Amino acid sequence: MERMLLYDVALASSAVAATSSRLAKRDLLAAVLTRATADDLEIVVCYLSGELRQRRTGIGWATLGSAPEAAAEPSLSVAEVDEEFERASAVAGSGSAARRAEIVSRLFTRATPPEQRLLRGLVAGDLRQGALDAAVLDAVAAASGVPLALVRRAAMLRGASGPVAVAAMSGGADAVAAFGLTVGQPVRPMLAASAPDVAAAMDKAGTPTCLDVKLDGVRIQVHQEGDSVRVFTRSLDEITDRLPGVCAVVRSLARASLILDGEVLVLDSAGRPRPFQETSSRTASHTGTDEPVPFFFDVLHVDGEDLLDAPLAARLATLDGLLPAAHRVDRRATDDPVAAQAFFDDAVAAGQEGVVVKALHAGYDAGRRGSAWVKVKPRHTLDLVVLAVEEGSGRRRGWLSNIHLGARDASGGFVMLGKTFKGMTDEMLAKQTERFLALEVSRSGHVVHLRPEQVVEIAFDGLQRSTRYPGGLALRFARVLRYRDDLSADDADTIDTVRDLGGVTR
């Protein structure tokens, strides 16, 4: 069977972008998956999801901008493209930029116009076709006949959609069901919805509930088997060698196998959390003398027993028997709104972000953001994507300053909600200028348009209806709290979440 051409994927991507119908997108994607060979399927799934298999290629927009003219006839297979990007990701050292430019030139010389558009979108992370991972999983289920719920669960447990698609298309439901929780293989973490206050969060989660302190730290998932301990981030990147203290704590538990969910924090001498940027910087590199302290709030596996489907109450009982209080997140089980509010107030007074209200009957819904976990902060905050930035003026001349903020929408794009330059220190302005120049796609006047990759946490005082922005809403008094380098654009809040916070219906 012939290998699939990149041209076929590019045409499908263009067709998906041209329709707003979720069912039509699913059917278009399913048709491509059905035609792909087993060897090509994992690559095709990644490309249709708008991603490369290589997390980093080192190819910048400037290199893409100087790409050669397009070819007249298609000849590139998806396998060849994947091999070229693999070569680019392995390039290092002196002259690496020139060698990557050679690879890009080689690829783009053989690519037709639709293929060049696809390649640019994949490298830039800006493939606006509305075919994100969820839509591709819908297509995998349709093409294979495997129930969608089973496909989604397998992708969450595997942490990737490509291998699940291969299993579904080649082995059906039994092969997909074989994906289970595996020590050493990180799963996509369970996520929390948002509520404006504690009472609303308790209503959303239902009873019985408990409240966890929401730490201002970095999410980690720790896997231990014997003496081997591995630490993963929220985005499933491994950072084991950066956190030896975490590994030592988990080894000291002396269990045969474990999977723990929690956070790490850098603390000051009084035991209060240091600013998030310090924890983030420390977990992003080997530098720094302060060892982050782990605090765990969930357990997914212990000594050969999977606990994903066990109710939270049972998982917490197991966690309490495993860990000393010094390494457990503070928790209060209550259905009393007054007691819950007092717990929230104490958490904020201690320098933490707020609380997460959790349903004690719920299982661990890997990779999903539902009502079983609901976070509450002392102010309204959203994780939004920076879509563009404006050149500064006056004291901020020479910096990129005013940022354009967007929430995710169901089609895979972004809905602009406003702009802000409030809350930015000079240090932040300098760093964001460097960062945004690297993400630059184009300019129109004083506005620099960006690849939608950088997530920023925004505080705001409320929402107001607006005819200026396509979502019909605008943020009131938006200000920057911090840049979230630990989150991807897919982790940003959705326009539906924003509407829920504002009590706005479509």
Salt bridges, closest charged atoms under 4 A:
ASP27 OD1 - ARG26 NH2 3.04
ASP40 OD1 - ARG3 NH2 2.56
GLU42 OE2 - ARG53 NH1 3.95
GLU80 OE2 - ARG110 NH1 3.33
ASP82 OD2 - ARG53 NH2 2.66
GLU84 OE1 - ARG87 NH1 3.06
GLU84 OE2 - ARG106 NE 2.75
ASP126 OD1 - ARG128 NE 2.71
ASP133 OD2 - ARG188 NH1 3.06
ASP138 OD2 - ARG22 NH2 2.45
ASP138 OD1 - ARG152 NH2 3.36
ASP212 OD2 - LYS358 NZ 2.71
ASP216 OD1 - ARG482 NH1 2.73
ASP237 OD1 - ARG55 NE 2.94
GLU238 OE1 - ARG230 NH2 2.72
ASP241 OD2 - HIS286 NE2 3.58
ASP261 OD2 - ARG219 NH2 2.79
GLU278 OE2 - ARG274 NH2 2.83
GLU291 OE1 - ARG282 NH2 3.38
ASP298 OD1 - ARG315 NE 2.75
ASP303 OD2 - ARG255 NH2 2.90
ASP306 OD1 - HIS301 ND1 2.76
ASP309 OD2 - ARG153 NH2 3.19
ASP320 OD1 - ARG328 NE 3.11
ASP320 OD2 - ARG331 NH2 2.59
GLU353 OE1 - LYS214 NZ 2.74
GLU353 OE2 - LYS377 NZ 3.44
GLU353 OE2 - ARG482 NH2 2.72
GLU390 OE2 - HIS404 NE2 2.86
GLU390 OE2 - LYS419 NZ 3.09
GLU390 OE1 - HIS446 NE2 3.72
GLU391 OE2 - ARG443 NH1 2.83
ASP426 OD1 - ARG395 NH1 3.04
GLU427 OE2 - LYS431 NZ 3.30
GLU440 OE2 - ARG443 NE 2.83
GLU453 OE2 - ARG451 NE 2.96
GLU457 OE2 - LYS377 NZ 2.62
GLU457 OE1 - ARG482 NE 2.43
GLU457 OE1 - ARG484 NH1 3.81
ASP461 OD1 - ARG479 NH1 3.10
ASP486 OD2 - ARG484 NH2 2.72
ASP496 OD1 - ARG499 NH1 3.40
ASP496 OD1 - ARG506 NH2 2.64
